[in-house]
Amino acid sequence: MLTLTDVGKRYPTGDRALTDIQLTLPKGQVMALIGPSGAGKSTLIRCVNRLVEPTQGSIRLEDIELTKLSGNRLRHARRSMGMIFQEYALVDRLTVMENVLSGQLGYVGFWRSFLRRYPQDAVAEAFRLLERVGLPHAIDKRADALSGGQRQRVGIARALLQSPKLLLVDEPTASLDPKTSRQIMRLIRELCAERELAAIINIHDVALARQFADRIVGLRAGEIVFDGQPSELTSEILTTIYGEEDWDTTPEPADDEETDEQEKEREAHRYQSGRDLRRLASLADGGVR
Ligand SMILES: Nc1ncnc2c1ncn2[C@@H]1O[C@H](COP(=O)(O)OP(=O)(O)OP(=O)(O)O)[C@@H](O)[C@H]1O
């Protein structure tokens, strides 16, 4: 569903960030993009949604050639690509719900978004998504009152609100502790499976990539030097991607299965969501507050 052919990027500074990238991503596949700092991971993700202009090659999303689009057609195509950011990119002074609804930007138009008037079905879907990402109890909280993991859950719900076909995920766990990182990766993986969403996840943590991706692509100096299954990522290949290191002493990640207590807590949150939903029912009238 996403095909990159001969994609290259040279920045105006002369830095060659990508060379001859060939990549085909089928529907529903979760692909981790790994590689050392400066390898071109962010550039690749940003070329796909045209935040960065590729200087060479073709990028097709289904039957649309993305590199040729501009104006309204580009805006329209971008709606089918949800972006999840490292630093969450939430508006701190807005509530969780308002932040999620801002995922409708590009659908409802600037002034309606500015005045915080969203269609009723978008509000209803935002409620559903916040429930799904485990935040029904936090709908009316300000974004700056949330933990890092919760902020990332809001970012995920916001990306999903635009019903994307593809998720572009840039270092989703960079600011999170190891356990929360795994929970966030698990959530992204589950959501991709539920919605048959393809995802490209730029990630530094190789253990997380191995555990949660269907496929791993290794970039080095702007070129793909590995493309295979997590089980094929040997120490030799890691050395090809990152350079010499004693990979075999990398510790196994700790088990973080949910305890009964955590499960009960989640149940309680879910129950409480009914109250939150009623309190916030006025949202459905078209005004967020
Ligand atoms: N805006 C820019 N202008 C000029 N050069 C850039 C720009 N952005 C990135 N580069 C260069 O392009 C190359 C790839 O950078 P990129 O940020 O894509 O790598 P990365 O793999 O995402 O790195 P990191 O893991 O540190 O985020 C680097 O040499 C970088 O210096």
The ligand as an ORCA input file, in Angstrom:
! r2SCAN-3c Opt
* xyz 0 1
  N      17.056     20.207      7.915
  C      18.236     19.666      7.601
  N      19.149     20.360      6.910
  C      20.330     19.812      6.565
  N      20.698     18.570      6.876
  C      19.822     17.816      7.578
  C      18.556     18.335      7.977
  N      17.885     17.359      8.666
  C      18.720     16.296      8.689
  N      19.869     16.570      8.040
  C      21.000     15.651      7.831
  O      20.486     14.498      7.180
  C      21.088     13.323      7.730
  C      19.991     12.411      8.278
  O      19.359     13.032      9.392
  P      18.079     12.417     10.105
  O      17.651     13.388     11.152
  O      17.098     12.005      9.090
  O      18.717     11.112     10.788
  P      18.109     10.194     11.928
  O      18.490      8.800     11.583
  O      16.660     10.458     12.105
  O      18.904     10.669     13.198
  P      18.424     10.681     14.748
  O      18.276      9.247     15.131
  O      19.556     11.347     15.457
  O      17.144     11.447     14.812
  C      22.090     13.804      8.789
  O      23.353     13.906      8.163
  C      21.580     15.178      9.156
  O      22.636     16.006      9.561
*
